[in-house]
Amino acid sequence: MDEPTNVDALIDAVIDREGGYVNHPADKGGPTCFGITEAVARAHGYAGPMRGLPRADAVAIYKRLYWLRPRLDEIAKHSDRVAEELFDTGVNMGPSVAVTFLQRALTALNRSGEDYPDLTPDGRIGPATLSALDAFLAVRGRTGGETVLLRALEALQGERHLRLAERRPANEAFLYGWRANRIGEP
């Protein structure tokens, strides 16, 4: 396995991409700072103006909500690359959506249950999901299997972005920025 996932570096990269304070009129999430919405900041005890959200608070929220709570640290023990992709998708779409994408992709890639049982796409990482990931990587090979799985995850994410933009034209303002520019990155 490669170097262990450096979650702090992942969080720094997200914060760098998201930038500081933003209050875009087309964004239904309202004001954000470092990519953290006001509702999320408030739910985690921040009461000040969003423009003043401390970076350390944003880092703590990202680590707790988008890495530890969805158990991506457990996924990283099996595949750093998959954990990193799920983290990025989870930040953008919600951790349960990201995990559901993983479960759907693993089920679609299990050769009709020949390699491991189908998963229930419930958005929660548990023993069945971890076992399926291990079985998939064992059967398909770590390098090739990870690449195929990452492409499936990116396809699901891209399809969801397009659907969101089609349903609400104001979302087109964000389509390129919604990680679409990351497709194909290693």
Secondary structure, DSSP 4 states (H G I P E B T S, - for coil): --SPP-HHHHHHHHHHHH-SEE--TT-TT--EETTEEHHHHHHTT--S-GGG--HHHHHHHIIIIIIITTTHHHHHTT-HHHHHHHHHHHHHH-HHHHHHHHHHHHHHTSTTTTSSPPPP--S---HHHHHHHHHHHHHH-HHHHHHHHHHHHHHHHHHHHHHHHHH-GGGGGGTTTTTGGGTT--
